[in-house]
């Protein structure tokens, strides 16, 4: 049996997955879902929220929300440019 190594970017892999039939997408999702460590995801999310609270101590809620809204606008603009 020959071994073949293929290198794909994330976008190439995602495009290939999107071309799969629904049943294969479901099987892939179930396989990957079984590998997800939800406790680690929760830990990382909690650490991120705590870091945000620490970084924003001393700022008003309005100031923080203005920064959040600016960051959202930036991300949305980047995503829109990427889709074009």
PDB file of N, CA, C and O in Angstrom:
ATOM      1  N   UNK A   1       0.840  -1.176   0.000  1.00  0.00           N
ATOM      2  CA  UNK A   1       0.000   0.000   0.000  1.00  0.00           C
ATOM      3  C   UNK A   1       0.885   1.240   0.000  1.00  0.00           C
ATOM      4  O   UNK A   1       1.797   1.353   0.819  1.00  0.00           O
ATOM      5  N   UNK A   2       0.625   2.152  -0.899  1.00  0.00           N
ATOM      6  CA  UNK A   2       1.399   3.382  -0.995  1.00  0.00           C
ATOM      7  C   UNK A   2       0.868   4.413  -0.017  1.00  0.00           C
ATOM      8  O   UNK A   2      -0.333   4.480   0.242  1.00  0.00           O
ATOM      9  N   UNK A   3       1.764   5.207   0.518  1.00  0.00           N
ATOM     10  CA  UNK A   3       1.378   6.293   1.412  1.00  0.00           C
ATOM     11  C   UNK A   3       1.506   7.597   0.640  1.00  0.00           C
ATOM     12  O   UNK A   3       2.530   7.868   0.012  1.00  0.00           O
ATOM     13  N   UNK A   4       0.452   8.394   0.697  1.00  0.00           N
ATOM     14  CA  UNK A   4       0.437   9.673  -0.002  1.00  0.00           C
ATOM     15  C   UNK A   4       0.234  10.781   1.019  1.00  0.00           C
ATOM     16  O   UNK A   4      -0.690  10.722   1.830  1.00  0.00           O
ATOM     17  N   UNK A   5       1.082  11.772   0.980  1.00  0.00           N
ATOM     18  CA  UNK A   5       0.941  12.937   1.851  1.00  0.00           C
ATOM     19  C   UNK A   5       0.432  14.098   1.019  1.00  0.00           C
ATOM     20  O   UNK A   5       0.978  14.408  -0.040  1.00  0.00           O
ATOM     21  N   UNK A   6      -0.618  14.736   1.509  1.00  0.00           N
ATOM     22  CA  UNK A   6      -1.200  15.869   0.814  1.00  0.00           C
ATOM     23  C   UNK A   6      -1.261  17.031   1.795  1.00  0.00           C
ATOM     24  O   UNK A   6      -1.712  16.877   2.930  1.00  0.00           O
ATOM     25  N   UNK A   7      -0.807  18.188   1.347  1.00  0.00           N
ATOM     26  CA  UNK A   7      -0.878  19.376   2.191  1.00  0.00           C
ATOM     27  C   UNK A   7      -1.938  20.314   1.621  1.00  0.00           C
ATOM     28  O   UNK A   7      -1.886  20.692   0.450  1.00  0.00           O
ATOM     29  N   UNK A   8      -2.890  20.680   2.458  1.00  0.00           N
ATOM     30  CA  UNK A   8      -3.960  21.584   2.064  1.00  0.00           C
ATOM     31  C   UNK A   8      -4.021  22.739   3.045  1.00  0.00           C
ATOM     32  O   UNK A   8      -3.734  22.579   4.231  1.00  0.00           O
ATOM     33  N   UNK A   9      -4.394  23.890   2.544  1.00  0.00           N
ATOM     34  CA  UNK A   9      -4.671  24.993   3.456  1.00  0.00           C
ATOM     35  C   UNK A   9      -6.024  24.710   4.105  1.00  0.00           C
ATOM     36  O   UNK A   9      -6.772  23.846   3.645  1.00  0.00           O
ATOM     37  N   UNK A  10      -6.328  25.429   5.155  1.00  0.00           N
ATOM     38  CA  UNK A  10      -7.632  25.257   5.801  1.00  0.00           C
ATOM     39  C   UNK A  10      -8.752  25.540   4.815  1.00  0.00           C
ATOM     40  O   UNK A  10      -9.733  24.799   4.759  1.00  0.00           O
ATOM     41  N   UNK A  11      -8.613  26.618   4.027  1.00  0.00           N
ATOM     42  CA  UNK A  11      -9.657  26.968   3.064  1.00  0.00           C
ATOM     43  C   UNK A  11      -9.848  25.875   2.014  1.00  0.00           C
ATOM     44  O   UNK A  11     -10.979  25.604   1.609  1.00  0.00           O
ATOM     45  N   UNK A  12      -8.765  25.247   1.572  1.00  0.00           N
ATOM     46  CA  UNK A  12      -8.877  24.154   0.604  1.00  0.00           C
ATOM     47  C   UNK A  12      -9.588  22.956   1.224  1.00  0.00           C
ATOM     48  O   UNK A  12     -10.437  22.328   0.592  1.00  0.00           O
ATOM     49  N   UNK A  13      -9.232  22.648   2.467  1.00  0.00           N
ATOM     50  CA  UNK A  13      -9.877  21.538   3.162  1.00  0.00           C
ATOM     51  C   UNK A  13     -11.361  21.816   3.356  1.00  0.00           C
ATOM     52  O   UNK A  13     -12.196  20.938   3.138  1.00  0.00           O
ATOM     53  N   UNK A  14     -11.686  23.027   3.762  1.00  0.00           N
ATOM     54  CA  UNK A  14     -13.081  23.402   3.965  1.00  0.00           C
ATOM     55  C   UNK A  14     -13.862  23.305   2.653  1.00  0.00           C
ATOM     56  O   UNK A  14     -14.995  22.824   2.640  1.00  0.00           O
ATOM     57  N   UNK A  15     -13.272  23.753   1.572  1.00  0.00           N
ATOM     58  CA  UNK A  15     -13.936  23.661   0.269  1.00  0.00           C
ATOM     59  C   UNK A  15     -14.191  22.204  -0.102  1.00  0.00           C
ATOM     60  O   UNK A  15     -15.246  21.876  -0.645  1.00  0.00           O
ATOM     61  N   UNK A  16     -13.240  21.337   0.185  1.00  0.00           N
ATOM     62  CA  UNK A  16     -13.410  19.906  -0.117  1.00  0.00           C
ATOM     63  C   UNK A  16     -14.523  19.307   0.736  1.00  0.00           C
ATOM     64  O   UNK A  16     -15.335  18.527   0.238  1.00  0.00           O
ATOM     65  N   UNK A  17     -14.562  19.663   2.002  1.00  0.00           N
ATOM     66  CA  UNK A  17     -15.604  19.146   2.895  1.00  0.00           C
ATOM     67  C   UNK A  17     -16.974  19.624   2.435  1.00  0.00           C
ATOM     68  O   UNK A  17     -17.947  18.871   2.483  1.00  0.00           O
ATOM     69  N   UNK A  18     -17.051  20.859   1.994  1.00  0.00           N
ATOM     70  CA  UNK A  18     -18.339  21.394   1.535  1.00  0.00           C
ATOM     71  C   UNK A  18     -18.871  20.665   0.307  1.00  0.00           C
ATOM     72  O   UNK A  18     -20.075  20.681   0.052  1.00  0.00           O
ATOM     73  N   UNK A  19     -17.989  20.028  -0.451  1.00  0.00           N
ATOM     74  CA  UNK A  19     -18.424  19.275  -1.638  1.00  0.00           C
ATOM     75  C   UNK A  19     -18.870  17.857  -1.293  1.00  0.00           C
ATOM     76  O   UNK A  19     -19.390  17.150  -2.156  1.00  0.00           O
ATOM     77  N   UNK A  20     -18.674  17.435  -0.052  1.00  0.00           N
ATOM     78  CA  UNK A  20     -19.085  16.085   0.351  1.00  0.00           C
ATOM     79  C   UNK A  20     -20.606  15.973   0.379  1.00  0.00           C
ATOM     80  O   UNK A  20     -21.304  16.961   0.606  1.00  0.00           O
ATOM     81  N   UNK A  21     -21.113  14.765   0.147  1.00  0.00           N
ATOM     82  CA  UNK A  21     -22.548  14.536   0.330  1.00  0.00           C
ATOM     83  C   UNK A  21     -22.906  14.723   1.816  1.00  0.00           C
ATOM     84  O   UNK A  21     -22.059  14.570   2.696  1.00  0.00           O
ATOM     85  N   UNK A  22     -24.167  15.053   2.066  1.00  0.00           N
ATOM     86  CA  UNK A  22     -24.602  15.308   3.445  1.00  0.00           C
ATOM     87  C   UNK A  22     -24.264  14.176   4.402  1.00  0.00           C
ATOM     88  O   UNK A  22     -23.827  14.427   5.525  1.00  0.00           O
ATOM     89  N   UNK A  23     -24.457  12.945   3.978  1.00  0.00           N
ATOM     90  CA  UNK A  23     -24.202  11.805   4.868  1.00  0.00           C
ATOM     91  C   UNK A  23     -22.736  11.747   5.296  1.00  0.00           C
ATOM     92  O   UNK A  23     -22.439  11.422   6.446  1.00  0.00           O
ATOM     93  N   UNK A  24     -21.823  12.057   4.383  1.00  0.00           N
ATOM     94  CA  UNK A  24     -20.398  12.065   4.735  1.00  0.00           C
ATOM     95  C   UNK A  24     -20.059  13.259   5.625  1.00  0.00           C
ATOM     96  O   UNK A  24     -19.206  13.150   6.506  1.00  0.00           O
ATOM     97  N   UNK A  25     -20.720  14.399   5.403  1.00  0.00           N
ATOM     98  CA  UNK A  25     -20.522  15.545   6.288  1.00  0.00           C
ATOM     99  C   UNK A  25     -20.953  15.195   7.712  1.00  0.00           C
ATOM    100  O   UNK A  25     -20.283  15.554   8.680  1.00  0.00           O
ATOM    101  N   UNK A  26     -22.074  14.492   7.826  1.00  0.00           N
ATOM    102  CA  UNK A  26     -22.579  14.092   9.148  1.00  0.00           C
ATOM    103  C   UNK A  26     -21.594  13.149   9.818  1.00  0.00           C
ATOM    104  O   UNK A  26     -21.295  13.301  11.002  1.00  0.00           O
ATOM    105  N   UNK A  27     -21.091  12.178   9.072  1.00  0.00           N
ATOM    106  CA  UNK A  27     -20.123  11.227   9.628  1.00  0.00           C
ATOM    107  C   UNK A  27     -18.851  11.945  10.067  1.00  0.00           C
ATOM    108  O   UNK A  27     -18.288  11.627  11.115  1.00  0.00           O
ATOM    109  N   UNK A  28     -18.400  12.905   9.277  1.00  0.00           N
ATOM    110  CA  UNK A  28     -17.213  13.687   9.638  1.00  0.00           C
ATOM    111  C   UNK A  28     -17.474  14.498  10.896  1.00  0.00           C
ATOM    112  O   UNK A  28     -16.644  14.530  11.805  1.00  0.00           O
ATOM    113  N   UNK A  29     -18.635  15.157  10.950  1.00  0.00           N
ATOM    114  CA  UNK A  29     -18.987  15.946  12.130  1.00  0.00           C
ATOM    115  C   UNK A  29     -19.028  15.065  13.376  1.00  0.00           C
ATOM    116  O   UNK A  29     -18.506  15.451  14.422  1.00  0.00           O
ATOM    117  N   UNK A  30     -19.636  13.896  13.276  1.00  0.00           N
ATOM    118  CA  UNK A  30     -19.731  13.003  14.441  1.00  0.00           C
ATOM    119  C   UNK A  30     -18.346  12.566  14.901  1.00  0.00           C
ATOM    120  O   UNK A  30     -18.081  12.490  16.101  1.00  0.00           O
ATOM    121  N   UNK A  31     -17.470  12.283  13.957  1.00  0.00           N
ATOM    122  CA  UNK A  31     -16.112  11.870  14.304  1.00  0.00           C
ATOM    123  C   UNK A  31     -15.372  12.999  15.013  1.00  0.00           C
ATOM    124  O   UNK A  31     -14.749  12.780  16.052  1.00  0.00           O
ATOM    125  N   UNK A  32     -15.439  14.196  14.458  1.00  0.00           N
ATOM    126  CA  UNK A  32     -14.747  15.332  15.058  1.00  0.00           C
ATOM    127  C   UNK A  32     -15.369  15.743  16.384  1.00  0.00           C
ATOM    128  O   UNK A  32     -14.662  16.119  17.319  1.00  0.00           O
ATOM    129  N   UNK A  33     -16.693  15.672  16.463  1.00  0.00           N
ATOM    130  CA  UNK A  33     -17.382  16.029  17.699  1.00  0.00           C
ATOM    131  C   UNK A  33     -16.950  15.130  18.853  1.00  0.00           C
ATOM    132  O   UNK A  33     -16.840  15.583  19.992  1.00  0.00           O
ATOM    133  N   UNK A  34     -16.708  13.863  18.556  1.00  0.00           N
ATOM    134  CA  UNK A  34     -16.285  12.924  19.599  1.00  0.00           C
ATOM    135  C   UNK A  34     -14.896  13.265  20.132  1.00  0.00           C
ATOM    136  O   UNK A  34     -14.548  12.884  21.250  1.00  0.00           O
ATOM    137  N   UNK A  35     -14.106  13.981  19.338  1.00  0.00           N
ATOM    138  CA  UNK A  35     -12.740  14.323  19.740  1.00  0.00           C
ATOM    139  C   UNK A  35     -12.650  15.646  20.496  1.00  0.00           C
ATOM    140  O   UNK A  35     -11.598  15.978  21.042  1.00  0.00           O
ATOM    141  N   UNK A  36     -13.741  16.398  20.531  1.00  0.00           N
ATOM    142  CA  UNK A  36     -13.729  17.714  21.173  1.00  0.00           C
ATOM    143  C   UNK A  36     -13.708  17.559  22.690  1.00  0.00           C
ATOM    144  O   UNK A  36     -14.502  16.814  23.266  1.00  0.00           O
ATOM    145  N   UNK A  37     -12.791  18.271  23.319  1.00  0.00           N
ATOM    146  CA  UNK A  37     -12.696  18.284  24.773  1.00  0.00           C
ATOM    147  C   UNK A  37     -13.448  19.522  25.267  1.00  0.00           C
ATOM    148  O   UNK A  37     -12.895  20.620  25.321  1.00  0.00           O
ATOM    149  N   UNK A  38     -14.691  19.326  25.618  1.00  0.00           N
ATOM    150  CA  UNK A  38     -15.533  20.452  26.013  1.00  0.00           C
ATOM    151  C   UNK A  38     -15.038  21.142  27.283  1.00  0.00           C
ATOM    152  O   UNK A  38     -15.193  22.355  27.428  1.00  0.00           O
ATOM    153  N   UNK A  39     -14.450  20.388  28.195  1.00  0.00           N
ATOM    154  CA  UNK A  39     -13.908  21.005  29.412  1.00  0.00           C
ATOM    155  C   UNK A  39     -12.778  21.973  29.066  1.00  0.00           C
ATOM    156  O   UNK A  39     -12.670  23.040  29.671  1.00  0.00           O
ATOM    157  N   UNK A  40     -11.940  21.612  28.104  1.00  0.00           N
ATOM    158  CA  UNK A  40     -10.849  22.492  27.685  1.00  0.00           C
ATOM    159  C   UNK A  40     -11.395  23.732  26.996  1.00  0.00           C
ATOM    160  O   UNK A  40     -10.873  24.828  27.198  1.00  0.00           O
ATOM    161  N   UNK A  41     -12.432  23.582  26.190  1.00  0.00           N
ATOM    162  CA  UNK A  41     -13.058  24.732  25.533  1.00  0.00           C
ATOM    163  C   UNK A  41     -13.631  25.671  26.584  1.00  0.00           C
ATOM    164  O   UNK A  41     -13.451  26.886  26.498  1.00  0.00           O
ATOM    165  N   UNK A  42     -14.322  25.115  27.577  1.00  0.00           N
ATOM    166  CA  UNK A  42     -14.880  25.944  28.660  1.00  0.00           C
ATOM    167  C   UNK A  42     -13.773  26.658  29.426  1.00  0.00           C
ATOM    168  O   UNK A  42     -13.908  27.834  29.765  1.00  0.00           O
ATOM    169  N   UNK A  43     -12.688  25.955  29.698  1.00  0.00           N
ATOM    170  CA  UNK A  43     -11.563  26.553  30.426  1.00  0.00           C
ATOM    171  C   UNK A  43     -10.976  27.720  29.640  1.00  0.00           C
ATOM    172  O   UNK A  43     -10.709  28.781  30.204  1.00  0.00           O
ATOM    173  N   UNK A  44     -10.776  27.525  28.343  1.00  0.00           N
ATOM    174  CA  UNK A  44     -10.219  28.600  27.510  1.00  0.00           C
ATOM    175  C   UNK A  44     -11.173  29.790  27.427  1.00  0.00           C
ATOM    176  O   UNK A  44     -10.742  30.942  27.483  1.00  0.00           O
ATOM    177  N   UNK A  45     -12.461  29.509  27.294  1.00  0.00           N
ATOM    178  CA  UNK A  45     -13.447  30.591  27.231  1.00  0.00           C
ATOM    179  C   UNK A  45     -13.457  31.371  28.545  1.00  0.00           C
ATOM    180  O   UNK A  45     -13.481  32.601  28.540  1.00  0.00           O
ATOM    181  N   UNK A  46     -13.439  30.658  29.663  1.00  0.00           N
ATOM    182  CA  UNK A  46     -13.424  31.308  30.981  1.00  0.00           C
ATOM    183  C   UNK A  46     -12.166  32.164  31.135  1.00  0.00           C
ATOM    184  O   UNK A  46     -12.240  33.291  31.622  1.00  0.00           O
ATOM    185  N   UNK A  47     -11.016  31.636  30.722  1.00  0.00           N
ATOM    186  CA  UNK A  47      -9.761  32.387  30.814  1.00  0.00           C
ATOM    187  C   UNK A  47      -9.814  33.638  29.934  1.00  0.00           C
ATOM    188  O   UNK A  47      -9.313  34.692  30.325  1.00  0.00           O
ATOM    189  N   UNK A  48     -10.419  33.525  28.750  1.00  0.00           N
ATOM    190  CA  UNK A  48     -10.527  34.681  27.856  1.00  0.00           C
ATOM    191  C   UNK A  48     -11.413  35.754  28.470  1.00  0.00           C
ATOM    192  O   UNK A  48     -11.079  36.938  28.420  1.00  0.00           O
ATOM    193  N   UNK A  49     -12.538  35.351  29.049  1.00  0.00           N
ATOM    194  CA  UNK A  49     -13.442  36.321  29.683  1.00  0.00           C
ATOM    195  C   UNK A  49     -12.747  36.995  30.862  1.00  0.00           C
ATOM    196  O   UNK A  49     -12.856  38.209  31.038  1.00  0.00           O
ATOM    197  N   UNK A  50     -12.040  36.217  31.663  1.00  0.00           N
ATOM    198  CA  UNK A  50     -11.325  36.799  32.803  1.00  0.00           C
ATOM    199  C   UNK A  50     -10.247  37.770  32.330  1.00  0.00           C
ATOM    200  O   UNK A  50     -10.041  38.813  32.950  1.00  0.00           O
ATOM    201  N   UNK A  51      -9.563  37.439  31.243  1.00  0.00           N
ATOM    202  CA  UNK A  51      -8.535  38.335  30.694  1.00  0.00           C
ATOM    203  C   UNK A  51      -9.168  39.632  30.197  1.00  0.00           C
ATOM    204  O   UNK A  51      -8.599  40.710  30.364  1.00  0.00           O
ATOM    205  N   UNK A  52     -10.333  39.523  29.593  1.00  0.00           N
ATOM    206  CA  UNK A  52     -11.037  40.716  29.117  1.00  0.00           C
ATOM    207  C   UNK A  52     -11.432  41.596  30.300  1.00  0.00           C
ATOM    208  O   UNK A  52     -11.237  42.811  30.264  1.00  0.00           O
ATOM    209  N   UNK A  53     -11.984  40.989  31.344  1.00  0.00           N
ATOM    210  CA  UNK A  53     -12.378  41.764  32.524  1.00  0.00           C
ATOM    211  C   UNK A  53     -11.156  42.456  33.138  1.00  0.00           C
ATOM    212  O   UNK A  53     -11.226  43.625  33.518  1.00  0.00           O
ATOM    213  N   UNK A  54     -10.052  41.737  33.232  1.00  0.00           N
ATOM    214  CA  UNK A  54      -8.831  42.303  33.803  1.00  0.00           C
ATOM    215  C   UNK A  54      -8.317  43.453  32.944  1.00  0.00           C
ATOM    216  O   UNK A  54      -7.938  44.503  33.463  1.00  0.00           O
ATOM    217  N   UNK A  55      -8.307  43.249  31.624  1.00  0.00           N
ATOM    218  CA  UNK A  55      -7.797  44.279  30.711  1.00  0.00           C
ATOM    219  C   UNK A  55      -8.665  45.521  30.710  1.00  0.00           C
ATOM    220  O   UNK A  55      -8.179  46.608  30.399  1.00  0.00           O
ATOM    221  N   UNK A  56      -9.940  45.389  31.052  1.00  0.00           N
ATOM    222  CA  UNK A  56     -10.865  46.513  30.974  1.00  0.00           C
ATOM    223  C   UNK A  56     -11.212  47.125  32.319  1.00  0.00           C
ATOM    224  O   UNK A  56     -12.120  47.951  32.408  1.00  0.00           O
ATOM    225  N   UNK A  57     -10.505  46.733  33.362  1.00  0.00           N
ATOM    226  CA  UNK A  57     -10.745  47.348  34.664  1.00  0.00           C
ATOM    227  C   UNK A  57     -10.453  48.837  34.564  1.00  0.00           C
ATOM    228  O   UNK A  57      -9.459  49.239  33.960  1.00  0.00           O
ATOM    229  N   UNK A  58     -11.295  49.636  35.139  1.00  0.00           N
ATOM    230  CA  UNK A  58     -11.078  51.076  35.133  1.00  0.00           C
ATOM    231  C   UNK A  58     -11.709  51.786  33.949  1.00  0.00           C
ATOM    232  O   UNK A  58     -11.667  53.013  33.868  1.00  0.00           O
ATOM    233  N   UNK A  59     -12.300  51.020  33.017  1.00  0.00           N
ATOM    234  CA  UNK A  59     -12.977  51.634  31.871  1.00  0.00           C
ATOM    235  C   UNK A  59     -14.480  51.487  32.069  1.00  0.00           C
ATOM    236  O   UNK A  59     -14.952  50.509  32.649  1.00  0.00           O
ATOM    237  N   UNK A  60     -15.214  52.466  31.583  1.00  0.00           N
ATOM    238  CA  UNK A  60     -16.668  52.398  31.714  1.00  0.00           C
ATOM    239  C   UNK A  60     -17.217  51.376  30.722  1.00  0.00           C
ATOM    240  O   UNK A  60     -16.557  51.010  29.750  1.00  0.00           O
ATOM    241  N   UNK A  61     -18.435  50.928  30.991  1.00  0.00           N
ATOM    242  CA  UNK A  61     -19.087  49.983  30.094  1.00  0.00           C
ATOM    243  C   UNK A  61     -19.255  50.590  28.698  1.00  0.00           C
ATOM    244  O   UNK A  61     -19.123  49.886  27.697  1.00  0.00           O
ATOM    245  N   UNK A  62     -19.543  51.879  28.630  1.00  0.00           N
ATOM    246  CA  UNK A  62     -19.699  52.548  27.332  1.00  0.00           C
ATOM    247  C   UNK A  62     -18.404  52.540  26.532  1.00  0.00           C
ATOM    248  O   UNK A  62     -18.420  52.333  25.319  1.00  0.00           O
ATOM    249  N   UNK A  63     -17.278  52.767  27.214  1.00  0.00           N
ATOM    250  CA  UNK A  63     -15.986  52.738  26.526  1.00  0.00           C
ATOM    251  C   UNK A  63     -15.677  51.338  25.991  1.00  0.00           C
ATOM    252  O   UNK A  63     -15.205  51.179  24.865  1.00  0.00           O
ATOM    253  N   UNK A  64     -15.948  50.342  26.808  1.00  0.00           N
ATOM    254  CA  UNK A  64     -15.704  48.957  26.402  1.00  0.00           C
ATOM    255  C   UNK A  64     -16.599  48.592  25.221  1.00  0.00           C
ATOM    256  O   UNK A  64     -16.138  47.982  24.256  1.00  0.00           O
ATOM    257  N   UNK A  65     -17.873  48.963  25.296  1.00  0.00           N
ATOM    258  CA  UNK A  65     -18.802  48.639  24.205  1.00  0.00           C
ATOM    259  C   UNK A  65     -18.400  49.347  22.910  1.00  0.00           C
ATOM    260  O   UNK A  65     -18.565  48.784  21.827  1.00  0.00           O
ATOM    261  N   UNK A  66     -17.885  50.545  23.003  1.00  0.00           N
ATOM    262  CA  UNK A  66     -17.423  51.255  21.813  1.00  0.00           C
ATOM    263  C   UNK A  66     -16.271  50.492  21.165  1.00  0.00           C
ATOM    264  O   UNK A  66     -16.210  50.382  19.941  1.00  0.00           O
ATOM    265  N   UNK A  67     -15.355  49.964  21.984  1.00  0.00           N
ATOM    266  CA  UNK A  67     -14.252  49.159  21.456  1.00  0.00           C
ATOM    267  C   UNK A  67     -14.769  47.867  20.822  1.00  0.00           C
ATOM    268  O   UNK A  67     -14.301  47.459  19.759  1.00  0.00           O
ATOM    269  N   UNK A  68     -15.729  47.235  21.478  1.00  0.00           N
ATOM    270  CA  UNK A  68     -16.306  45.999  20.952  1.00  0.00           C
ATOM    271  C   UNK A  68     -16.967  46.255  19.597  1.00  0.00           C
ATOM    272  O   UNK A  68     -16.768  45.499  18.646  1.00  0.00           O
ATOM    273  N   UNK A  69     -17.747  47.317  19.522  1.00  0.00           N
ATOM    274  CA  UNK A  69     -18.429  47.641  18.269  1.00  0.00           C
ATOM    275  C   UNK A  69     -17.428  47.932  17.162  1.00  0.00           C
ATOM    276  O   UNK A  69     -17.638  47.532  16.016  1.00  0.00           O
ATOM    277  N   UNK A  70     -16.346  48.621  17.490  1.00  0.00           N
ATOM    278  CA  UNK A  70     -15.303  48.890  16.496  1.00  0.00           C
ATOM    279  C   UNK A  70     -14.638  47.612  16.011  1.00  0.00           C
ATOM    280  O   UNK A  70     -14.386  47.445  14.818  1.00  0.00           O
ATOM    281  N   UNK A  71     -14.353  46.709  16.950  1.00  0.00           N
ATOM    282  CA  UNK A  71     -13.735  45.438  16.583  1.00  0.00           C
ATOM    283  C   UNK A  71     -14.673  44.608  15.715  1.00  0.00           C
ATOM    284  O   UNK A  71     -14.232  43.976  14.756  1.00  0.00           O
ATOM    285  N   UNK A  72     -15.962  44.606  16.044  1.00  0.00           N
ATOM    286  CA  UNK A  72     -16.938  43.877  15.234  1.00  0.00           C
ATOM    287  C   UNK A  72     -17.011  44.431  13.816  1.00  0.00           C
ATOM    288  O   UNK A  72     -17.064  43.673  12.847  1.00  0.00           O
ATOM    289  N   UNK A  73     -17.015  45.757  13.700  1.00  0.00           N
ATOM    290  CA  UNK A  73     -17.039  46.374  12.361  1.00  0.00           C
ATOM    291  C   UNK A  73     -15.816  45.942  11.556  1.00  0.00           C
ATOM    292  O   UNK A  73     -15.920  45.639  10.368  1.00  0.00           O
ATOM    293  N   UNK A  74     -14.665  45.918  12.209  1.00  0.00           N
ATOM    294  CA  UNK A  74     -13.422  45.535  11.532  1.00  0.00           C
ATOM    295  C   UNK A  74     -13.474  44.080  11.070  1.00  0.00           C
ATOM    296  O   UNK A  74     -13.129  43.781   9.927  1.00  0.00           O
ATOM    297  N   UNK A  75     -13.896  43.187  11.939  1.00  0.00           N
ATOM    298  CA  UNK A  75     -13.978  41.764  11.589  1.00  0.00           C
ATOM    299  C   UNK A  75     -14.978  41.547  10.460  1.00  0.00           C
ATOM    300  O   UNK A  75     -14.705  40.802   9.519  1.00  0.00           O
ATOM    301  N   UNK A  76     -16.124  42.192  10.551  1.00  0.00           N
ATOM    302  CA  UNK A  76     -17.138  42.036   9.505  1.00  0.00           C
ATOM    303  C   UNK A  76     -16.636  42.565   8.164  1.00  0.00           C
ATOM    304  O   UNK A  76     -16.913  41.973   7.121  1.00  0.00           O
ATOM    305  N   UNK A  77     -15.906  43.666   8.184  1.00  0.00           N
ATOM    306  CA  UNK A  77     -15.356  44.209   6.943  1.00  0.00           C
ATOM    307  C   UNK A  77     -14.325  43.255   6.344  1.00  0.00           C
ATOM    308  O   UNK A  77     -14.289  43.059   5.129  1.00  0.00           O
ATOM    309  N   UNK A  78     -13.487  42.662   7.197  1.00  0.00           N
ATOM    310  CA  UNK A  78     -12.492  41.700   6.719  1.00  0.00           C
ATOM    311  C   UNK A  78     -13.164  40.469   6.138  1.00  0.00           C
ATOM    312  O   UNK A  78     -12.737  39.962   5.101  1.00  0.00           O
ATOM    313  N   UNK A  79     -14.211  39.982   6.794  1.00  0.00           N
ATOM    314  CA  UNK A  79     -14.938  38.820   6.281  1.00  0.00           C
ATOM    315  C   UNK A  79     -15.623  39.140   4.962  1.00  0.00           C
ATOM    316  O   UNK A  79     -15.630  38.310   4.054  1.00  0.00           O
ATOM    317  N   UNK A  80     -16.195  40.327   4.844  1.00  0.00           N
ATOM    318  CA  UNK A  80     -16.851  40.716   3.601  1.00  0.00           C
ATOM    319  C   UNK A  80     -15.835  40.818   2.472  1.00  0.00           C
ATOM    320  O   UNK A  80     -16.114  40.418   1.342  1.00  0.00           O
ATOM    321  N   UNK A  81     -14.665  41.350   2.777  1.00  0.00           N
ATOM    322  CA  UNK A  81     -13.610  41.454   1.760  1.00  0.00           C
ATOM    323  C   UNK A  81     -13.118  40.078   1.344  1.00  0.00           C
ATOM    324  O   UNK A  81     -12.804  39.849   0.176  1.00  0.00           O
ATOM    325  N   UNK A  82     -13.052  39.175   2.294  1.00  0.00           N
ATOM    326  CA  UNK A  82     -12.585  37.810   2.017  1.00  0.00           C
ATOM    327  C   UNK A  82     -13.583  37.059   1.136  1.00  0.00           C
ATOM    328  O   UNK A  82     -13.184  36.256   0.292  1.00  0.00           O
ATOM    329  N   UNK A  83     -14.887  37.316   1.330  1.00  0.00           N
ATOM    330  CA  UNK A  83     -15.917  36.660   0.543  1.00  0.00           C
ATOM    331  C   UNK A  83     -15.968  37.179  -0.888  1.00  0.00           C
ATOM    332  O   UNK A  83     -16.416  36.473  -1.791  1.00  0.00           O
ATOM    333  N   UNK A  84     -15.518  38.387  -1.094  1.00  0.00           N
ATOM    334  CA  UNK A  84     -15.602  39.010  -2.431  1.00  0.00           C
ATOM    335  C   UNK A  84     -14.601  38.421  -3.394  1.00  0.00           C
ATOM    336  O   UNK A  84     -14.543  38.833  -4.553  1.00  0.00           O
TER     337      UNK A  84
END
